[in-house]
């Protein structure tokens, strides 16, 4: 029982650290955030913080991973449940639209700062993150093929185009706060890439 309680306390503290670190990263950016900043924010010694995370890089990775996995869990579940393709695609695009409309509250720029540091670890993590994005959109598209709603032609290219367009929209929305109508138009163009039966 004590081991279970300790694990729950550990997970609770870890979640608190990530929540507070996210706020610091939003304010200061990745390049200007230190372990000391994070430790001070949560009234924890730096050595105490190192019990949970070894670096700001590890914290950044945990935040990005948690965000991406949680955001699209519902889409992966819909795919496993073999829900209608059109509904799953629309739900995926709706989630993307919500993210784009709230991009100013995201860690988009901190994430790009992290990826651009050109470390081997950051490059590997970016590749892993892109693979996860690709798996999600290809899962949606393959659901359409399995349900005989769309053709299987060039799914990987279409999936990559989805990712590139959405990432480009992310930067555009971050810098210019695009309207909901503008985002809808761009996402509707993405749907037109798909060859329906």
N, C-alpha and C positions, 0 to 999 in steps of 0.2 A: 504493500500500500504506500509506504514512504517513497519508494522509487517512482511510483506513478505521480504522486504529488510533486516530487522534485522535477520530474519531466514537465509537468504542467506549468510549474513556476518558471522553469527555464524557457519554455515556449512563450509564455506570457511576457517575460522580460525581453525576449528576442523580438517579439511583435512590437513592444513599446519602443525598443531601440530603432527598429525600421521605420515606425511611424514618425518619430522625432527626427530621424536622419533625413527622411523624405522632405520634411519642412525646411531643414537647413539647406539641403541641396536645392530646393526651389528658390531660396533666398540668395544663396552664395554661388551656386553652380558647383560642378564636380571639382574643377581645378582649384577652387578656393576653400574647399571643405576639408577639414582635418579630423583625425580621430579625437583630438582634444576638443574641438568644437562640439562633436556629437556627445562625448562624455560629459562635458559641461552642461549641455542642454538637458540631459536626463539625470543630473546630479549623481553621476557614477564616476568612479576613478577611471583613469585610462587603463590601468591594469584590470579593473573589473570589466571594462568594455572588451578587452582582448580575450576574455573568457568566452565571449560570444562570437566575435568577428576579429579576423587578423588584420584587416585593412579597410580603407574606404572603398577600395576596389571590390572587396568581397561584399560589403554592404550594398554597393551599387548593383552588383550582380543579383543579390537576393531581392532587392526591390524590383528590378526589371523582370526577373523570373516570376516572382509572385504576381505581379501585375498582369503579365501576359497570360500566365496559366489560368488565373482566376477569371479574367475578362472573357475568355473564349471557352471555358469549361462547358457552358450551356450549349454551345455550338457542337462541341465534340459529343456531348450527351445526345443531342438531337440526331446526329449522324448514326450513333450506335442504336438509337431507337427507330432508325429508318423513317424519320418523319418526312413529309413531302418536301421534295427538293426546293420548290419555289419558296416555301415558308422558311426553310433553313437559310437559303441564300438571302432572303429579305431580312431575316433576323441578324445574320452576319453583317450585312450592310448597315442595318439600323445601329448595331453596336459600334461600328466604325464611325457612323455619323455622330453619335453621342460623344465618342472620344474626340473627334475633330472639333465639335462645338465647344468642348471643354479643354482644349489643348493648352490654353494658357495656364491651367492648373496642373499640367503634366511635367514630368522630368525630361521632356524631349531634348532640350538643349544640354542638360547635364549628361544625358545618355550619349549624345553626340560627342561631348567633350571626352567622356570616358573612352568611347570607341576610337577617337582620333589620337589617343596617346601613343598609338602604334606599338604597344607592347604585344608580345606573343599571346599573352593571356587574354587581352582585350580583343584581339583578332579572332582567336578561337571562340570566345564567348559570342561575338557578333555573328560568326558563322552558325553557331548553335541556335541563336535567337532567330536568324533568318530561316533556318531549317524548320523551326517550330512554326513560324508564320506560314511557310510553304506547306507544311503538313496540314495545317488547319484549312487553308483555302483549297488545297487539292482534295482534302476529305469532303468538302462541300461539293466540289465539281464532280468528283467520282460518285457521289451519291446521286447526282443528276444523271450520270451515265448508267448507273445500276438501275435506276428507276425508268430508264429509257426516255428521259425528258430532254437530254442534250446529247450531242455527238461527242465522241472521245477525241476529236481532232485537236491536236496541239494544246492539251490541257496544261502541260507544264509551262508552256510559253504564256498562256492566258493567266495561269496562277501567278507567275512572276510579274506579269503586267499589272495584275491587281496589287501586288505588294509595292511595286515601284510607284504606281499612281497614288496609292494611299500614303506612302511615305512622303512623296512629293506634296500631297495635300496637307500632310501634317506640318511640314515646314511652312508652306504658304499660309495655313490657318494660324500658325503660331505668330507669324510676322504681320499678317494682315487681317486676322479675325474675319474670315469669309462668312458670308451669310448661309443660313440653312438652305436657301434656294440654290445657291452656288454649289454647295456640297451635294445636294440632291442631283443636280445636273451632271456633276462629275461621276457620281456613283452610278447613275443611269447609263452613262456612256460605257462604263465597265461592263454592265449587264449585256450591252449590245455586242460585246466581243464573243459572247457565248453563242454557239450555233445550236438553236433549239430544233427539235424534231417536229 
